[in-house]
Amino acid sequence: MMKRLASLLVVVFVGSFLVPAADEAPWFWAGLEILGNHKVPRAEIEKMITIPIGGEYHRGDAPFWTESCAEVQKKFDFAAVKCGDRPLRVFDGRKAYLIVDIVERGHEDLLKFGEAPSGSVPFANDEMVRISGELSAKTMAGAMAGQYYNESAKQGYLTYTDPTGKNEDLTPQVQRLAQLVPQHRDNVLAVLRGESDPKKRQEAATLLNWAGGDPAKTLGQSLPFLNDPDEGVRNNVSRYMIQFVGEVKSKKVRHQLIDAFVDQLARPSHGDRNKGIYNLLGIANAWPSDRGYIRAHGGESIRYLAENSILFNVKPPAQELLALVDQP
């Protein structure tokens, strides 16, 4: 699991919630990730959204694909075609993929999320927010340099180890968070429930990695945030969950989590999809008795991703998960 999580870090997601330091070097177009289309063949969509495979993409380039995506939606009468204004970029090999998320008629509910909070909920401790932000920046810098940290939750909270020996030792900052955040767990959850600023909710979601306590209780309390209208919040919440889902002893809570992760698989969002897959894989590995439940509730969606995705952090884990849940 640690290697898988390290691989997650090599991606810069389409949204604004992971923005690396300025990088002027080009990325190279590697392919189209087209998902959500169950009736129109992929080839028909590829004909209309052309990208220069092997060509360069620079941060800040105008989204030349916008009109083509709109034409696809109109021609095939899709409820929505979401292509975003930037590609998904993979640090390893500096590859760029255009994500084409399709929502077919009759599935408009996939575009609906919870209401955005409208209140103001300040953090009870500024130090924990600052340290968490510093950790995010340092781990991202390591990923950009090809020097990934391994991640683990064996101590009950997120820790980082440096297999390369080239990165900064983050242990002091991690231990400080492990001291601070549990004292303010209720405040962190309150920020997620009530703070109108999505950036602050994103920060609160990341802090859950050091919230401690009973994983079943904290993950159960965090479930509603997988329906947050902000993609960055959902990403950080579900990313936090990856390390802890295997520790949930309550079958009832695990099944609630499985239902939520299965819903993520169908969302028109790469961040939702790939975190949903990794979370389901974590449960399937830790709790073989739940594989039948995963197959019954998410087998079709898992198979679809295993067969149709082209991305390294969707297709292979989906194939691995499918092999597990298809076992008699």
VOMAR-296616 format. One line per 2 residues: for each residue x, y, z of N, C-alpha, C. Coordinates in Angstrom, 1 decimal, m for minus. Layout:
<sites>
X,Y,Z,X,Y,Z,X,Y,Z; ...
</sites>
This chain:
<sites>
0.8,m1.2,0.0,0.0,0.0,0.0,0.9,1.3,0.0; 2.0,1.2,0.7,2.9,2.4,0.7,3.3,2.8,m0.7
3.7,1.8,m1.5,4.2,2.1,m2.8,3.0,2.7,m3.6; 1.8,2.2,m3.4,0.7,2.7,m4.2,0.5,4.2,m3.8
0.6,4.5,m2.5,0.4,5.9,m2.1,1.5,6.8,m2.6; 2.7,6.2,m2.6,3.7,7.1,m3.2,3.4,7.4,m4.7
2.9,6.4,m5.4,2.5,6.6,m6.8,1.4,7.7,m6.9; 0.5,7.7,m6.0,m0.5,8.8,m6.0,0.1,10.1,m6.0
1.2,10.3,m5.3,1.8,11.6,m5.2,2.4,12.1,m6.5; 2.7,11.2,m7.4,3.4,11.7,m8.6,2.4,12.4,m9.6
1.1,12.5,m9.2,0.2,13.1,m10.1,m0.2,14.5,m9.6; m0.4,15.4,m10.5,m1.0,16.7,m10.2,m2.4,16.6,m10.8
m3.4,16.7,m9.9,m4.7,16.5,m10.3,m5.2,17.7,m11.0; m6.3,17.5,m11.7,m6.9,18.5,m12.6,m7.3,19.8,m11.8
m7.8,19.6,m10.6,m8.3,20.7,m9.8,m7.2,21.6,m9.2; m7.6,22.6,m8.5,m6.7,23.5,m8.0,m6.2,23.2,m6.6
m6.5,22.0,m6.1,m6.2,21.7,m4.7,m4.7,21.1,m4.6; m4.1,20.8,m5.7,m2.7,20.4,m5.7,m1.9,21.2,m6.7
m1.3,22.2,m6.2,m0.6,23.1,m7.2,0.9,23.1,m6.8; 1.8,22.6,m7.6,3.2,22.5,m7.3,3.8,23.9,m7.5
5.1,24.0,m7.1,5.9,25.1,m7.4,6.0,25.3,m8.9; 6.4,26.5,m9.3,6.5,26.9,m10.7,7.4,25.9,m11.4
7.1,25.4,m12.6,7.9,24.5,m13.3,7.7,24.8,m14.8; 8.7,25.2,m15.4,8.6,25.7,m16.8,8.9,24.6,m17.8
9.4,23.5,m17.4,9.7,22.4,m18.3,8.4,21.8,m18.9; 8.4,21.4,m20.1,7.1,20.9,m20.8,6.7,19.5,m20.3
5.4,19.3,m20.5,4.9,17.9,m20.3,4.5,17.4,m21.7; 4.4,16.1,m21.8,4.2,15.5,m23.1,2.9,14.8,m23.2
2.0,15.1,m24.1,0.7,14.5,m24.3,0.9,13.0,m24.4; 0.1,12.2,m23.6,0.3,10.7,m23.6,m1.0,10.0,m23.9
m2.2,10.7,m23.8,m3.4,10.0,m24.0,m4.7,10.7,m23.5; m5.8,10.1,m23.8,m7.1,10.5,m23.4,m7.7,9.5,m22.4
m8.1,9.9,m21.3,m8.8,9.1,m20.3,m10.3,9.4,m20.5; m11.1,8.6,m21.2,m12.5,8.8,m21.5,m13.3,7.8,m20.7
m14.1,8.3,m19.8,m14.9,7.5,m18.9,m16.3,8.0,m18.7; m17.2,7.1,m18.5,m18.6,7.5,m18.3,m19.5,7.2,m19.5
m18.8,6.9,m20.6,m19.6,6.5,m21.8,m19.8,5.0,m21.9; m21.1,4.6,m21.8,m21.4,3.2,m21.9,m22.2,2.8,m23.2
m22.6,3.9,m23.9,m23.3,3.6,m25.1,m22.6,4.0,m26.4; m21.8,5.1,m26.3,m21.0,5.6,m27.5,m19.6,5.0,m27.4
m19.2,4.3,m28.5,m17.8,3.8,m28.5,m16.7,4.8,m28.3; m15.7,4.5,m27.6,m14.6,5.4,m27.3,m14.0,6.0,m28.6
m13.9,5.1,m29.6,m13.3,5.6,m30.9,m14.1,6.8,m31.5; m15.4,6.8,m31.3,m16.2,7.9,m31.8,m15.9,9.2,m31.1
m15.6,9.1,m29.9,m15.2,10.3,m29.1,m13.8,10.8,m29.4; m12.9,9.8,m29.5,m11.5,10.1,m29.8,m11.4,10.9,m31.2
m12.3,10.6,m32.1,m12.2,11.3,m33.4,m12.5,12.7,m33.2; m13.3,13.1,m32.2,m13.7,14.5,m32.1,m12.8,15.3,m31.1
m12.1,14.6,m30.2,m11.2,15.3,m29.3,m9.8,14.8,m29.6; m9.1,15.6,m30.4,m7.8,15.2,m30.8,m6.7,15.9,m30.0
m5.7,15.2,m29.5,m4.6,15.8,m28.8,m3.3,15.3,m29.5; m2.3,16.2,m29.5,m1.1,15.8,m30.2,m0.2,14.9,m29.4
m0.4,13.6,m29.5,0.4,12.6,m28.7,1.8,12.8,m29.0; 2.6,13.0,m27.9,4.0,13.3,m27.9,4.3,14.7,m28.0
3.3,15.6,m28.3,3.5,17.0,m28.3,3.6,17.6,m26.9; 4.1,18.8,m26.9,4.3,19.5,m25.6,3.1,20.2,m25.0
3.0,20.1,m23.7,2.0,20.9,m23.0,2.8,21.7,m21.9; 2.5,23.0,m21.8,3.1,23.9,m20.8,2.0,24.4,m19.9
2.3,24.5,m18.6,1.4,25.0,m17.7,1.0,26.4,m18.1; m0.3,26.7,m18.1,m0.8,27.9,m18.6,m1.3,27.9,m20.0
m1.0,26.8,m20.8,m1.5,26.8,m22.1,m3.0,26.8,m22.1; m3.6,27.5,m23.1,m5.0,27.5,m23.3,m5.6,26.2,m23.5
m6.8,25.9,m23.0,m7.4,24.5,m23.2,m8.0,24.5,m24.6; m7.2,24.0,m25.6,m7.7,24.0,m27.0,m8.8,22.9,m27.2
m9.1,22.1,m26.2,m10.0,21.0,m26.4,m11.5,21.4,m26.0; m11.6,22.6,m25.4,m12.9,23.0,m24.9,m14.1,22.9,m25.9
m13.9,23.4,m27.1,m14.9,23.4,m28.1,m15.2,22.0,m28.5; m14.2,21.2,m28.6,m14.4,19.8,m29.0,m15.2,19.0,m28.0
m15.0,19.3,m26.8,m15.7,18.6,m25.7,m17.2,19.0,m25.7; m17.4,20.3,m26.0,m18.8,20.8,m26.1,m19.5,20.2,m27.3
m18.8,19.9,m28.4,m19.3,19.3,m29.6,m19.7,17.9,m29.3; m18.9,17.2,m28.5,m19.2,15.8,m28.2,m20.5,15.7,m27.3
m20.6,16.6,m26.4,m21.8,16.6,m25.6,m23.0,16.9,m26.4; m22.9,17.8,m27.4,m24.1,18.1,m28.2,m24.4,17.0,m29.2
m23.4,16.4,m29.9,m23.6,15.4,m30.9,m24.3,14.1,m30.3; m23.8,13.7,m29.1,m24.3,12.5,m28.5,m25.3,12.7,m27.4
m25.7,13.9,m27.2,m26.7,14.3,m26.3,m26.4,13.8,m24.9; m25.2,13.9,m24.5,m24.8,13.6,m23.1,m25.3,14.7,m22.1
m25.6,14.3,m20.9,m26.0,15.3,m19.9,m24.9,16.2,m19.6; m23.6,15.7,m19.6,m22.5,16.6,m19.4,m21.2,15.9,m19.9
m20.3,16.8,m20.4,m18.9,16.3,m20.7,m18.0,17.3,m20.1; m17.2,16.8,m19.1,m16.3,17.6,m18.4,m14.9,17.3,m18.7
m14.2,18.3,m19.3,m12.8,18.1,m19.7,m11.8,19.0,m18.9; m12.3,19.9,m18.2,m11.5,20.8,m17.4,m10.7,21.7,m18.2
m9.9,22.6,m17.5,m9.1,23.5,m18.3,m7.6,23.2,m18.2; m7.2,22.0,m17.7,m5.8,21.6,m17.7,m5.8,20.0,m17.6
m4.8,19.4,m18.2,m4.7,18.0,m18.1,m4.2,17.5,m16.8; m4.4,16.2,m16.6,m3.8,15.5,m15.5,m2.3,15.3,m15.8
m1.4,15.7,m14.9,0.0,15.6,m15.2,0.7,14.6,m14.3; 1.5,13.7,m14.9,2.2,12.7,m14.1,3.7,13.1,m14.1
4.2,13.2,m12.9,5.6,13.6,m12.8,6.6,12.6,m13.4; 6.3,11.3,m13.2,7.2,10.3,m13.7,7.0,10.2,m15.2
8.0,10.7,m16.0,7.9,10.7,m17.4,7.3,12.0,m18.0; 6.9,12.9,m17.0,6.3,14.2,m17.4,5.2,14.0,m18.5
4.3,13.1,m18.2,3.2,12.8,m19.1,1.9,13.6,m18.8; 1.2,14.0,m19.8,m0.1,14.7,m19.7,m1.2,13.9,m20.3
m2.3,13.8,m19.5,m3.5,13.1,m20.0,m4.7,14.0,m19.9; m5.4,14.1,m21.0,m6.7,14.8,m20.9,m7.8,13.9,m20.4
m8.4,14.3,m19.3,m9.5,13.6,m18.7,m10.8,14.0,m19.3; m11.5,13.1,m19.9,m12.9,13.4,m20.4,m13.9,12.6,m19.6
m14.6,13.3,m18.8,m15.6,12.7,m17.9,m17.0,12.9,m18.5; m17.7,11.8,m18.8,m19.0,11.9,m19.5,m20.1,11.5,m18.5
m21.2,12.2,m18.5,m22.3,11.8,m17.7,m23.5,11.7,m18.7; m24.0,10.5,m18.8,m25.1,10.1,m19.7,m26.4,10.6,m19.2
m27.4,10.8,m20.1,m28.7,11.1,m19.7,m29.3,10.1,m18.8; m30.0,10.5,m17.8,m30.6,9.6,m16.8,m29.7,9.4,m15.6
m28.4,10.0,m15.7,m27.5,9.8,m14.6,m27.0,11.2,m14.1; m27.9,12.2,m14.2,m27.5,13.5,m13.8,m27.3,13.6,m12.3
m27.7,12.7,m11.5,m27.5,12.7,m10.1,m26.0,12.6,m9.7; m25.2,12.1,m10.7,m23.7,12.0,m10.5,m23.1,13.4,m10.4
m23.8,14.4,m10.9,m23.3,15.8,m10.8,m23.7,16.6,m9.6; m24.5,15.9,m8.7,m25.0,16.6,m7.6,m24.2,16.2,m6.3
m24.0,17.3,m5.5,m23.2,17.1,m4.3,m24.0,17.8,m3.2; m23.5,17.7,m2.0,m24.1,18.4,m0.8,m24.0,19.9,m0.9
m24.8,20.6,m0.1,m24.7,22.0,m0.1,m23.4,22.5,0.5; m22.9,23.5,0.0,m21.6,24.1,0.5,m21.9,24.8,1.9
m21.1,24.5,2.9,m21.3,25.2,4.2,m21.3,26.7,4.0; m21.9,27.4,4.9,m22.0,28.9,4.7,m21.5,29.7,5.9
m21.0,28.9,6.9,m20.5,29.6,8.1,m19.1,29.9,8.2; m18.6,30.4,9.3,m17.2,30.7,9.6,m16.8,30.0,10.8
m15.9,29.0,10.7,m15.4,28.2,11.8,m13.9,28.2,11.8; m13.4,29.1,12.7,m11.9,29.2,12.8,m11.2,27.9,13.3
m10.0,27.7,12.9,m9.2,26.6,13.5,m8.9,27.0,15.0; m8.9,26.0,15.8,m8.6,26.2,17.2,m7.1,26.3,17.5
m6.3,25.9,16.5,m4.9,25.9,16.7,m4.2,26.2,15.3; m3.5,27.3,15.3,m2.8,27.7,14.0,m1.6,26.8,13.7
m0.9,26.4,14.8,0.3,25.6,14.6,0.1,24.4,13.8; m1.0,23.6,14.1,m1.2,22.4,13.4,m1.5,22.6,11.9
m2.2,23.7,11.6,m2.5,24.0,10.2,m1.2,24.4,9.5; m0.3,25.1,10.1,1.0,25.5,9.5,1.8,24.3,9.2
2.0,23.4,10.2,2.8,22.2,10.1,2.3,21.3,9.0; 1.0,21.1,9.0,0.4,20.3,7.9,0.7,20.8,6.5
0.6,22.1,6.4,0.9,22.7,5.1,2.3,22.6,4.7; 3.2,22.7,5.7,4.6,22.5,5.4,4.9,21.0,4.9
4.3,20.1,5.6,4.4,18.7,5.2,4.0,18.4,3.8; 2.8,19.0,3.5,2.3,18.8,2.1,3.3,19.4,1.1
3.8,20.5,1.3,4.8,21.1,0.4,6.0,20.3,0.3; 6.5,19.8,1.4,7.8,19.0,1.3,7.6,17.6,0.7
6.5,17.0,0.9,6.2,15.7,0.3,6.0,15.9,m1.2; 5.3,17.0,m1.6,5.1,17.2,m3.0,6.4,17.6,m3.7
7.3,18.3,m3.0,8.6,18.6,m3.6,9.4,17.4,m3.8; 9.4,16.5,m2.9,10.1,15.2,m3.0,9.5,14.4,m4.2
8.2,14.4,m4.4,7.6,13.7,m5.5,8.0,14.3,m6.8; 8.0,15.6,m6.9,8.4,16.3,m8.1,9.9,16.0,m8.5
10.7,15.7,m7.5,12.1,15.4,m7.7,12.3,13.9,m7.9; 11.2,13.1,m7.9,11.3,11.7,m8.1,11.8,11.0,m6.8
11.7,11.6,m5.7,12.2,11.1,m4.4,11.0,11.0,m3.5; 10.2,9.9,m3.6,9.0,9.8,m2.9,9.1,9.3,m1.5
8.3,9.9,m0.6,8.2,9.4,0.7,7.3,8.2,0.8; 7.6,7.2,1.6,6.6,6.1,1.8,5.7,6.6,3.0
4.5,6.1,3.0,3.5,6.5,4.0,3.0,5.3,4.7; 2.7,5.5,6.0,2.2,4.4,6.8,1.3,5.0,7.9
0.4,4.2,8.4,m0.5,4.6,9.5,m0.4,3.6,10.6; 0.7,2.8,10.7,0.8,1.8,11.7,0.8,2.3,13.1
1.2,3.5,13.3,1.3,4.1,14.6,m0.1,4.8,15.0; m1.0,4.7,14.1,m2.3,5.3,14.4,m2.5,6.6,13.8
m1.5,7.1,13.1,m1.5,8.4,12.4,m0.5,8.3,11.2; m0.6,9.2,10.3,0.2,9.2,9.1,1.6,9.6,9.4
2.5,8.7,8.9,4.0,8.9,9.1,4.6,8.8,7.7; 5.8,9.5,7.6,6.5,9.4,6.3,7.9,8.9,6.6
8.4,8.0,5.7,9.7,7.5,5.7,10.3,7.7,4.4; 11.6,8.0,4.4,12.3,8.3,3.1,13.2,7.2,2.7
12.7,6.4,1.7,13.5,5.2,1.3,14.7,5.7,0.4; 14.7,6.9,m0.1,15.8,7.4,m0.9,17.0,7.9,m0.1
16.8,8.3,1.1,17.8,8.9,1.9,18.2,10.3,1.5; 17.4,10.9,0.6,17.7,12.2,0.0,16.8,13.3,0.5
15.7,12.9,1.2,14.7,13.9,1.7,14.9,14.3,3.1; 14.3,15.3,3.5,14.3,15.8,4.9,13.5,14.8,5.8
14.0,14.6,7.0,13.4,13.7,8.0,12.2,14.5,8.5; 11.0,14.0,8.3,9.7,14.7,8.7,9.2,14.3,10.0
9.9,13.4,10.7,9.4,12.8,12.0,9.1,13.9,13.0; 9.9,14.9,13.2,9.6,15.9,14.3,8.2,16.6,14.0
8.0,17.0,12.7,6.7,17.6,12.4,5.5,16.7,12.6; 5.7,15.4,12.1,4.7,14.4,12.3,4.3,14.2,13.7
5.3,14.0,14.5,5.1,13.8,16.0,4.4,15.0,16.6; 4.7,16.2,16.2,4.0,17.3,16.8,2.6,17.3,16.4
2.3,17.0,15.1,0.9,16.9,14.7,0.1,15.8,15.5; 0.8,14.7,15.7,0.2,13.6,16.5,m0.1,14.0,17.9
0.6,15.1,18.4,0.3,15.6,19.7,m0.9,16.6,19.7; m0.8,17.5,18.6,m1.8,18.6,18.6,m3.2,18.2,18.1
m3.2,17.5,17.0,m4.5,17.3,16.3,m5.6,16.6,17.1; m5.2,15.5,17.8,m6.2,14.8,18.6,m6.9,15.7,19.7
m6.2,16.7,20.2,m6.8,17.6,21.1,m7.9,18.5,20.5; m7.8,18.6,19.1,m8.7,19.5,18.4,m9.5,18.8,17.3
m9.7,17.5,17.6,m10.4,16.7,16.6,m11.8,17.2,16.3; m12.5,17.6,17.4,m13.9,18.1,17.2,m13.9,19.4,16.4
m12.9,20.2,16.6,m12.8,21.5,15.9,m12.5,21.2,14.4; m11.6,20.3,14.1,m11.3,19.9,12.7,m12.6,19.4,12.0
m13.3,18.6,12.7,m14.6,18.1,12.1,m15.6,19.3,11.9; m15.6,20.2,12.9,m16.5,21.3,12.8,m16.2,22.2,11.6
m14.9,22.4,11.3,m14.5,23.2,10.2,m15.0,22.5,8.9; m14.9,21.2,8.8,m15.3,20.5,7.6,m16.9,20.6,7.5
m17.6,20.6,8.6,m19.0,20.7,8.5,m19.5,22.1,8.2; m18.8,23.1,8.7,m19.5,24.5,8.7,m18.7,25.6,8.0
m17.4,25.4,7.7,m16.6,26.5,7.1,m16.9,26.7,5.6; m17.2,27.9,5.3,m17.6,28.2,3.9,m16.3,28.2,2.9
m15.2,28.5,3.5,m14.0,28.6,2.6,m13.5,27.2,2.3; m13.5,26.7,1.0,m13.1,25.4,0.7,m11.6,25.1,1.0
m10.8,26.1,0.9,m9.4,25.9,1.2,m9.2,25.5,2.7; m10.0,26.1,3.6,m9.9,25.7,5.0,m10.4,24.3,5.2
m11.5,24.0,4.5,m12.0,22.6,4.6,m11.0,21.6,4.1; m10.3,22.0,3.0,m9.3,21.1,2.5,m8.2,20.9,3.5
m7.8,22.0,4.2,m6.8,21.9,5.3,m7.3,21.0,6.4; m8.5,21.1,6.8,m9.1,20.3,7.9,m9.1,18.8,7.5
m9.4,18.6,6.2,m9.5,17.2,5.7,m8.1,16.5,5.8; m7.1,17.3,5.5,m5.7,16.7,5.6,m5.3,16.5,7.1
m5.8,17.3,8.0,m5.4,17.2,9.4,m6.0,15.9,10.0; m7.1,15.3,9.3,m7.6,14.1,9.8,m6.6,13.0,9.9
m5.5,13.1,9.1,m4.5,12.1,9.1,m3.8,11.9,10.5; m4.0,12.9,11.3,m3.3,12.9,12.7,m4.4,13.0,13.8
m5.6,12.8,13.4,m6.7,13.0,14.4,m6.7,11.9,15.5; m6.2,10.7,15.2,m6.2,9.7,16.2,m7.6,9.2,16.5
m7.7,8.5,17.7,m8.9,7.9,18.1,m9.3,6.7,17.4; m10.5,6.2,17.6,m11.0,5.0,17.0,m11.3,5.3,15.5
m10.6,4.5,14.6,m10.7,4.8,13.1,m12.2,4.7,12.7; m12.9,3.7,13.2,m14.3,3.5,12.8,m15.1,4.8,13.1
m14.9,5.4,14.3,m15.7,6.6,14.7,m15.3,7.8,13.8; m14.0,8.0,13.6,m13.5,9.2,12.9,m13.9,9.0,11.4
m13.7,7.8,10.8,m14.1,7.6,9.4,m15.6,7.8,9.3; m16.3,7.2,10.2,m17.8,7.3,10.1,m18.2,8.8,10.2
m17.6,9.6,11.0,m18.0,11.0,11.1,m17.5,11.7,9.8; m16.6,11.2,9.1,m16.0,11.9,7.9,m16.8,11.5,6.6
m17.6,10.5,6.7,m18.3,10.0,5.5,m19.1,11.1,4.8; m19.8,12.0,5.5,m20.6,13.0,4.7,m19.7,14.0,3.9
m18.4,14.1,4.3,m17.5,15.0,3.6,m17.1,14.4,2.2; m17.4,13.2,1.9,m17.2,12.6,0.6,m18.2,13.2,m0.4
m19.2,13.9,0.1,m20.2,14.5,m0.7,m20.0,16.0,m0.7; m18.9,16.5,m0.3,m18.6,17.9,m0.3,m18.6,18.5,m1.7
m19.1,19.6,m2.0,m19.2,20.1,m3.4,m17.8,20.5,m3.9; m16.8,20.6,m3.0,m15.5,21.0,m3.5,m14.6,19.7,m3.8
m14.1,19.6,m5.0,m13.3,18.4,m5.4,m12.1,18.2,m4.5; m11.5,19.3,m4.1,m10.3,19.2,m3.3,m10.6,18.7,m1.9
m11.7,19.1,m1.3,m12.1,18.5,0.0,m12.3,17.0,m0.1; m13.1,16.6,m1.1,m13.3,15.2,m1.3,m12.0,14.4,m1.5
m11.1,15.0,m2.3,m9.9,14.3,m2.5,m9.1,14.1,m1.2; m9.0,15.2,m0.4,m8.2,15.1,0.8,m8.9,14.1,1.8
m10.2,14.2,1.9,m10.9,13.3,2.8,m10.7,11.8,2.4; m10.9,11.5,1.2,m10.8,10.1,0.7,m9.3,9.7,0.7
m8.4,10.6,0.5,m7.0,10.2,0.6,m6.6,9.9,2.0; m7.1,10.6,2.9,m6.9,10.3,4.4,m7.4,8.9,4.7
m8.6,8.6,4.1,m9.2,7.3,4.5,m8.4,6.1,4.0; m7.6,6.2,2.9,m6.9,5.1,2.4,m6.0,4.4,3.4
m5.4,5.2,4.3,m4.5,4.6,5.2,m5.2,3.9,6.4; m6.5,4.2,6.6,m7.1,3.8,7.8,m8.3,2.8,7.6
m8.8,2.6,6.4,m10.0,1.8,6.2,m9.7,0.4,6.6; m8.5,m0.1,6.5,m8.2,m1.5,6.9,m8.2,m1.7,8.4
m8.3,m0.6,9.2,m8.3,m0.7,10.6,m9.7,m0.7,11.2; m10.7,m0.5,10.4,m12.1,m0.4,10.9,m12.6,m1.8,11.2
m12.9,m2.0,12.5,m13.3,m3.3,12.9,m14.9,m3.5,12.8; m15.6,m2.4,12.7,m17.0,m2.5,12.6,m17.5,m2.8,11.2
m18.1,m4.0,11.1,m18.6,m4.4,9.8,m19.6,m3.4,9.2; m20.5,m2.8,10.1,m21.5,m1.9,9.7,m20.8,m0.6,9.1
m19.8,m0.1,9.8,m19.1,1.1,9.3,m18.4,0.8,8.0; m17.8,m0.4,7.9,m17.1,m0.8,6.7,m18.0,m0.8,5.5
m19.2,m1.3,5.7,m20.2,m1.4,4.6,m20.7,0.0,4.2; m20.8,0.9,5.2,m21.1,2.2,4.9,m20.0,2.9,4.0
m18.8,2.6,4.4,m17.7,3.1,3.7,m17.6,2.6,2.2; m17.9,1.3,2.1,m17.9,0.6,0.8,m18.9,1.3,m0.1
m20.1,1.5,0.4,m21.2,2.1,m0.4,m20.7,3.5,m0.9; m20.1,4.3,0.0,m19.6,5.6,m0.4,m18.5,5.5,m1.4
m17.6,4.6,m1.3,m16.5,4.5,m2.2,m17.0,4.0,m3.6; m18.0,3.1,m3.6,m18.6,2.7,m4.8,m19.3,3.9,m5.6
m19.9,4.7,m4.8,m20.5,5.9,m5.4,m19.4,6.8,m6.0; m18.2,6.8,m5.4,m17.1,7.6,m5.9,m16.7,7.1,m7.3
m16.7,5.8,m7.5,m16.3,5.2,m8.8,m17.0,5.8,m10.0; m18.3,6.2,m9.8,m19.1,6.6,m10.9,m19.1,8.1,m11.1
m18.5,8.8,m10.1,m18.4,10.3,m10.2,m17.6,10.7,m11.4; m18.0,11.8,m12.1,m17.2,12.4,m13.2,m16.0,13.2,m12.7
m15.1,12.5,m12.0,m14.0,13.1,m11.4,m12.9,12.1,m11.2; m11.7,12.3,m11.7,m10.6,11.4,m11.5,m10.2,11.3,m10.1
m10.2,12.4,m9.3,m9.8,12.3,m7.9,m10.8,11.4,m7.1; m12.1,11.5,m7.4,m13.0,10.6,m6.7,m12.8,9.1,m7.1
m12.6,8.9,m8.4,m12.5,7.5,m8.9,m11.3,6.8,m8.3; m10.1,7.5,m8.4,m9.0,6.7,m8.1,m8.8,6.5,m6.6
m9.4,7.5,m5.8,m9.4,7.3,m4.3,m10.4,6.2,m3.9; m11.5,6.2,m4.6,m12.5,5.2,m4.4,m11.9,3.8,m4.6
m11.2,3.6,m5.7,m10.6,2.3,m6.0,m9.6,1.9,m4.9; m8.7,2.8,m4.5,m7.7,2.5,m3.5,m8.3,2.2,m2.2
m9.4,2.9,m1.8,m10.0,2.6,m0.6,m10.7,1.2,m0.6; m11.4,0.9,m1.7,m12.0,m0.4,m1.8,m10.9,m1.5,m1.7
m9.8,m1.3,m2.4,m8.8,m2.2,m2.4,m8.2,m2.4,m1.0; m8.1,m1.3,m0.2,m7.6,m1.5,1.1,m8.5,m2.3,2.0
m9.9,m2.2,1.8,m10.8,m3.0,2.6,m10.8,m4.4,2.1; m10.7,m4.6,0.8,m10.7,m6.0,0.3,m9.5,m6.8,0.7
m8.3,m6.1,0.8,m7.1,m6.8,1.3,m7.2,m7.1,2.8; m7.7,m6.1,3.6,m7.7,m6.3,5.0,m8.9,m7.1,5.5
m10.0,m7.1,4.8,m11.2,m7.9,5.2,m11.7,m8.7,4.1; m11.1,m9.9,3.9,m11.6,m10.7,2.8,m13.1,m11.0,2.9
m13.7,m11.0,4.1,m15.1,m11.3,4.2,m16.0,m10.3,3.6; m15.4,m9.1,3.3,m16.2,m8.0,2.7,m16.1,m8.0,1.2
m15.4,m9.0,0.6,m15.2,m9.0,m0.9,m16.5,m9.3,m1.6; m17.3,m10.1,m1.0,m18.6,m10.4,m1.6,m19.5,m9.2,m1.6
m19.5,m8.4,m0.5,m20.3,m7.2,m0.5,m19.8,m6.2,m1.5; m18.5,m6.1,m1.7,m17.9,m5.1,m2.7,m18.4,m5.6,m4.1
m18.3,m6.9,m4.3,m18.7,m7.4,m5.6,m20.1,m7.1,m5.9; m21.0,m7.4,m4.9,m22.4,m7.2,m5.1,m22.8,m5.7,m5.4
m22.1,m4.8,m4.7,m22.5,m3.4,m4.8,m21.7,m2.6,m5.8; m20.4,m3.1,m6.1,m19.6,m2.3,m7.0,m18.9,m3.0,m8.1
m19.2,m4.3,m8.2,m18.5,m5.2,m9.2,m18.6,m4.6,m10.6; m19.8,m4.1,m11.0,m19.9,m3.6,m12.4,m19.1,m2.4,m12.6
m19.1,m1.4,m11.6,m18.2,m0.2,m11.8,m16.8,m0.5,m11.8; m16.3,m1.5,m10.9,m14.9,m1.8,m10.9,m14.5,m2.5,m12.2
m15.3,m3.3,m12.7,m15.0,m4.0,m14.0,m14.9,m2.9,m15.1; m15.8,m2.0,m15.1,m15.8,m0.9,m16.2,m14.5,m0.2,m16.1
m14.0,0.2,m15.0,m12.8,0.9,m14.9,m11.6,0.1,m15.2; m11.6,m1.2,m14.8,m10.5,m2.1,m15.2,m10.4,m2.3,m16.7
m11.5,m2.2,m17.4,m11.5,m2.5,m18.8,m11.3,m1.2,m19.6; m11.7,0.0,m19.1,m11.7,1.2,m19.9,m10.7,2.3,m19.5
m10.2,2.3,m18.3,m9.3,3.3,m18.0,m7.9,3.0,m18.6; m7.1,4.1,m18.8,m5.8,3.9,m19.4,m4.7,4.4,m18.3
m5.2,4.9,m17.2,m4.3,5.5,m16.2,m3.7,4.5,m15.2; m2.4,4.8,m14.9,m1.7,3.8,m14.0,m2.3,3.8,m12.6
m3.0,4.9,m12.2,m3.5,4.8,m10.8,m5.1,4.7,m10.8; m5.6,4.1,m11.9,m7.0,3.7,m11.9,m7.0,2.2,m12.4
m6.5,2.0,m13.6,m6.6,0.7,m14.3,m6.0,m0.5,m13.5; m4.7,m0.4,m13.1,m4.1,m1.5,m12.4,m4.7,m1.8,m11.0
m5.0,m0.8,m10.2,m5.7,m1.1,m8.9,m7.1,m1.6,m9.2; m7.8,m1.2,m10.2,m9.1,m1.7,m10.5,m9.0,m3.2,m10.9
m8.0,m3.5,m11.7,m7.8,m4.9,m12.1,m7.5,m5.8,m10.9; m6.6,m5.3,m10.0,m6.3,m6.0,m8.8,m7.5,m6.2,m7.9
m8.3,m5.2,m7.8,m9.5,m5.3,m6.9,m10.5,m6.3,m7.5; m10.6,m6.2,m8.9,m11.5,m7.1,m9.5,m11.1,m8.5,m9.3
m9.8,m8.8,m9.4,m9.3,m10.2,m9.2,m9.7,m10.7,m7.8; m9.6,m9.8,m6.8,m9.9,m10.2,m5.4,m11.4,m10.5,m5.3
m12.2,m9.5,m5.7,m13.6,m9.7,m5.5,m14.3,m10.8,m6.3; m13.6,m11.1,m7.4,m14.2,m12.2,m8.3,m13.8,m13.6,m7.8
m13.0,m13.7,m6.8,m12.7,m15.0,m6.2,m13.9,m15.6,m5.6; m14.1,m16.9,m5.8,m15.2,m17.6,m5.3,m15.2,m17.7,m3.7
</sites>
